[in-house]
Every structure is written in C-alpha cells, then in structure tokens.
Amino acid sequence: MVVLWYGLIATFVATAIGAICSWLWYRADGGNEAFYAMMSATAAATLSGIGIILEYFFATKEGDGSKPPQDTVPSLFAWLRANVPSKDLSETLPIALRLAQKLGDKGFEKWVRFEFNGYNQAEMTDTDSVPEYRNVPGRYVDQYKHMAPYYADIPSLCKFRLPIGVRELEQHAKSQNEISIHDPELIEMIREQLKFNAERFACSPAAILSVLDAIRSQLLDWMHRIQSNQVNSIA
C-alpha cells in the first residue's frame, strides 16, 4: 500500500510540475521545441509513476506463494493455503511448524514434527503410533527376490507403515526403482513365525506418492480446523 501511495504522489507531482514548467516555458517564448521537450519529460515522469502503480497491482503479493511469509499467524496461514497443494511437504511443513508454535497448538506442532522428522520410537509415547495413512502395499522378499507366502489371516505381510520423515519419502517417490525397507524386528518375526528368510519389504515409488498425498490431505485438514477455531486470528 505504501508503494501505491508513493506512485500516486510521484505521478501527480511530476505531471503537475511538468505541465506548469511547460506552460511557463512556452509563455516565455521558449519556442515549440522547448515546449515539446518539456512535455516529453512530463510524459516520461507520468509513465514512470504509472509503472509504479501497475507494479503494485501486478507484482507478487504476500500470501500468493512466491514470497516468504511474515512471522504472523495470518501471513503464515495465507502462505500455507497458497502452497500446500503444490509445493513439497519438506517446504511447507516447516512453515506449518512455525504456525503451530505461534498458535500454541501443541497437538498440531507434535504432528508436524513427527511427519517432518519421522516417527522415531525414542520420541514416541505409549499413546503415539505411526498413522494408518502411512501404510504402503508391498511384499516381504528374500535375497533372491522370492516373495513371502501370502496368508489371508496376516494382512500385515502385504503392507508396511512407513515411519520415515517427508524429506526421505520425497526422495523415495522420485526413484525409478523398487523401494527397499528394512525393519529388523518385523523381519525377525517373519523368519521365526513363517520360517521365511525375509530380507526386506519391497514396494513401488507410486506407493510412496500416495503416502505423501495422504500427509498433504492431513495438513489441509489441520488448517481447516485451525481456521474454524481461530476466526479472529486468521483474517
């Protein structure tokens, strides 16, 4: 808004001064050449001011996604609303973390930290768990890529809840190859109970994309709840 007012004032002053000087110069018998020169300068100054005004209206605005947000709740929220659907979660979650801190929303902050850093067992309490939306379909395989036998009563053999952070998830999603996941405890359990020499859990990069989409959807849900609960804070 400050830029707009400067543009308007500069345009008005430049136009007024140029017009007055042109009139005086012409009255003083400066001749048509001098008159036209001054009018050209006036037009240039006017166009410069108009350019400032147009730049204000068409330049990038805060909250449209291309500029870092200010450290305020409305600015952080507006930036997230503009960027969550299109940007990587590794870019949007740090902003979401700051928003959670500004709001004092411990539940939101905890969720963001887990999603960004991963669900580390050392940081999880008895009530914490890796969310179900982090399940990816796949199969346990041995060193020869033989798949573990399928048991209808053990559906967990065909899915795995990924505890890793979003940055690593994004790297896996860009891979052209099969993703290998190692979980020593589950592998040992399969070896003991099923007598299958499992080495790893294998899944496709497309499965990782579905997890990222689910996390993004969860973040949008959090934002919707925040907007509903913080009507006065988020204008």
N, C-alpha and C positions, 0 to 999 in steps of 0.2 A: 504494500500500500504506500510506503514511503517513496519507493521508486516511482510509482504512478504520479504522486503529487509533485515530485521534482520534475518529472517530464512535462506535466501540465504547466507548471510555473515557468520552466525554461522556455517552452514553446510560446507562451503568452508574452513573456518579456522580450524574447528575441524578435518575435513578429512585430511587437509594438515599437521597439527601438528601431528596427529596420525600416518600418513604414514611416516613422517620424523623420528619420535621417534622410530617407529618400525624398520625402516631400520638401524638407528644408534645402537639401542639395539642389533639387530641381528649381525651387524658388530663387535660389542664389545664382541661378544661371549656370549651373554646373554642366548643363547640356544633357542631351538624351543618353549619351554613352555612359556618363557617370550615374545617371538615373537607373539605367538598366543594370549596371554593375551592382549598385546597392540593392536593387530588387532581387537580383540573383542571390546575393549574400543572404538576404532576408528569407528567400525561399529555401536556401540550404539549411539555415538555422531552424526554420519551421519543420522541414522534413526530418531533421535530426531529433527534434523534440517528439515528433510523431513516432519516430522509430523507437524511442524510449518507451512511449506508451504502448506501442504494439508489442514490444518485447515483454512488457509486464503481463499483457493478456495472453500471449502465446508461449512465454517461457515456461519452464518446468515449475510446477507448484509443489510446495511441501505436501507430502501425502500421496503424490501420484506415483510414487515408487522409484523414482530415479535419483532422489536426493536422500542422504541420511536423515533420519528423523531427529527432532529436538528431544531433549530429555524431559518430556512432559507426557502425561497419560494420553491426551488427545492426539498428539503427534505420533507417538509410538503406535497407538491403535490404528490411526489412519494409514501409517506406513504398512503395517501388517495386513490390513484389509486390502491394500493395493497389491501386495507382493506375495502373500501366502499361496494364491492359486498358481503362480507362475515360477517363482524362484525356488531354488533348492532349500530343503529344510535346514541344511547346515548354515544357510544365510539368515533364514527367518527365525529360527529358534533362539539365537542369542538376543534378538530384539524382543521376542516373546518373554525371555527370562527377565530382561530389564523391565518390561511392562508388569510382570508378576511382582517384581520387587517394589516397583513404585506403588502398586496397589496394595501391597502387603498380603497378597493372596498366597499363602503357604502351600495349599494344595496344588495350585497351578504351577508354582515355582518348582515343587518337587517333581511333578510330572515332566516339565520341560527339561530339568536336569537329567532325569532318567532317560528320556528319549534322545537327548543330545549326547550324553556321555556313555549311555548303555546301562543296562540293569546289572550292576555289579553286586554280587552276593554280599560282599563285605559292607555295602552301604544300604542294603535292604533289611527291613524289619520283618517280623513274623507275619505281618499283615500285607506286606508287599509281594507282588508276583509279576512275572513278565506277562503283559496283556495278551489276551487271546488273539487280537488282531495282528499280532506279530507271528502267527503261525504261517509256515510256508510248506507246501506239499513237496514230497520227495521220497527217497528211499535210502535205507542204510545199505551200504555196499562193502564188499571186502576188497582186498588188494587187487583182485582180478576183475573188479567191477561187477561181480555177481551180486544180485540184489538179495536182500534178506527175504525169507519166505513171508508171504502175506497171511496175516491172521486177522480175521474179521473181528475177533474179540479184543484185539490190541490195535486200535486205530492210531495210536501214537507212533506206531512204526512208520507211518506214511506222512508224518508231519513233524515239524520242529519249531519251537518258539525261539526266534532269534533275539538274543539279549543285547546284541552289539549296538553301538551308537549310530546315529544317522549318517555321519560322515563315511563310516565304513560301509554302511548299507548302500549309500550312493555310489561308492567305488565298485561294489559288487554288481550293482544294477547296470553299470556300463560295460561289464565284462562280456566277452563273446563266448566264453567257455562256461562249462558247468561249474557251479559253486560247491566247494567242499567245506563242510562244517565239522569241527571236531569237538566233541563233548565227552571227555574221558569217563564220567560217571555213567552216562547213558550207554556208551559203547560197552563198558564193562558189564552192565546189567544185561545187555543183549547177548553178550558172549556167554554169560553164566546161565541165563534162563532159557535162551533159544538155541544154545550150542551153535551159534553162527559167529564166525570170526570177523565181526564188523570192524571196519577201519575208519569210516566216516559217513556222514549224512550228505547226500548229493541232491542238489536242486538246481533249477534253471534261473538265470538272471531275471526272467519275466516274473518269477515268484517274488523276487525282492522288490520289484516295482509295485506290486500290489500292496506290500507292507508299507512302502513309502506313501502310497496314496491313502492308506488307512490312517497313518500318522497325521498326514495333512488334514484329513477329514476330522480327526480328533481335535486338532489345533483350531480349526474353524468352529467346532462345537464349543470349545472353551471360550473363544472370542464372542460367540453369540451369547453365552451365559454371562460373560463379563459385561457386555453391552446392556443386557437386560437388568443386571444388578447395579450397574454404575451409570445410571442415566445422567446424573448431574456431573460426573467426572469426564464423561466422553460425550462431547457436544457434536 
